[in-house]
Amino acid sequence: MPCPGSCPPGLLALLGPGLALLAQLSLSSQAGGRSPLLAEKAPGAKGRTLLLLDVSTKSPLRRTSENFLSLQLDPSIIHDGWVDFLSSRRLVTLARGLAPAFLRFAGTRTDFLHFQNLKNPAKSRGGPGPDYYLKNYEDDIVRSAIALDKQKGCKTAQHPDVMLELQREKAAQMHLVLLKEQFSNTYSNLTLTARSLDKLYNFADCSGLHLVFALNALCRNPNNSWNSSNALSLLKYSASKKYNISWELGNEPNNYRALTGRAVNGSQLGRDYIQLKGLLQLIRTYTRASLYGPNVGRPRKNVIALLEGFMKVAGHTVDAVTWQHYYIDGRVAKVTDFLKTRLLDTLSDQIRKIQKVVNTYAPGKKIWLEGIGATSAGGTNNLSDSYAAGFLWLNTLGLLASQGIEVAMRLSLFDHGHSHLVDQNFNPLPDYWLSLLYKRLVGPKVLAVHVAGLQRKPRPGRVIRDKLRIYAHCTSSSNHSYARGSITLYIINLHRSRKKIKLVGTLRDKLVHQYLLQPHGRDGLHARSVQLNGQPLAVADDGTLPELSPRPLRAGRTLVVPPLSMSFYVVRNVNALACRYR
């Protein structure tokens, strides 16, 4: 795109193919004439910038999976008893809102999990079932309380408040045990019964989620090879029930030495995956089942070496290469950390390192980011489960999509630590609503964004680029409120002042629907509830999700993005060529 006169280097970089436009430029005002992407001075704005925004609509720059925003459940739900409440009608409704998606059942306790097909589930170490808590009540009350709803073949239940209160008390006590294990880095073995596996699969199936199950990789023979006997028992049981499951082996293998004193290098892990692939080939139900891995941690030197060893031996056996990322140490996190732009940018370097290894040994292989959390160590109360965490989460989604990562799995849907989307009262937290809006409005086709802006008093050479982040996709084709060819923008404003954006070029004078997400109540960034276009979001009394109603903006109106906010804008009827076809 030509510039009148001489283009400043910052603008040349900005108008390149970069997808996620981290915009607000300080450019020299020497240029004469007018280009549709050059800035206009906002009337009455003292030194403020009016940004001009356009999107390339001829072809998508990237394409993610239809299941791009996916979820994870931690095996700790077996330890603290919540697995017995996965049948909750309200929880299933919330999970359905985020479908289609993968549901990965994995976490640190994956490699201490043993399957046991017991005829009598009362002998299980997985904890008593929900009937246990109601043993003092009349049988007819019990039956009516957990009566199964078999609509569409799904088994859901409406658990009484007293049952849930008793479970929350039990979970709080068990949480202390889990924390002690976590900080001492010593984990007890955990038993998954057939009954618990049935509950897990029923939850995923009823919610429209595809289960990805991570098998225990720390079952080892004396020569350090993988002992597959317990995994084979689980596979045979799942096949007998015709469960449609994809598989992984282990969780963060780079941490095994710290967990058990026994390290597994990349080559050995690769041979273990080949062994697992062979097992799947022997079981008719799973001959075509997908296999993912190796779920390594942050790509430091030792992790890169492990991943390289794995890719050399078994890169061809997996359908996608997987890894994890956490932004902050959960034990020391502060709310101001969530607003630091350099923290948001740490992910880009991690992506490049993983892509370099994968493309060296298996060019074109899909890459998934699993176990994404704002903070490590299970999250931070009133931070990683608050409105402030949404800046990291939404930017993560935009960054991953723009850099070609096919799937992003959020830790966790429910229960584990303080990074979950749904609390123990089955109420959605801020990141749930953010995820729901993303699912409803954002499609898998990623579009290139072009932004330019000019300040009244320019400071040549300085680029203020990090605090306003703009991403663009084709609008989700599953949202029938919008015609194909519509475009969805999502914007993060980390500035403490509002920003104005003028849509130009292909977006000029189009009708726009605004979905503005802000904290609700007096807690500000610490808020655990949010409002959409000024209206609080909450699940209805009957357990149904509310309407996510937009605020229509007149054609040609300047977008005004409030400070410290996240927003979605659907630009209607653009008739974008990139978005008209699948």
Disulfide bonds with the S-S distance in Angstrom:
Cys3-Cys7 1.84
Cys474-Cys579 1.99
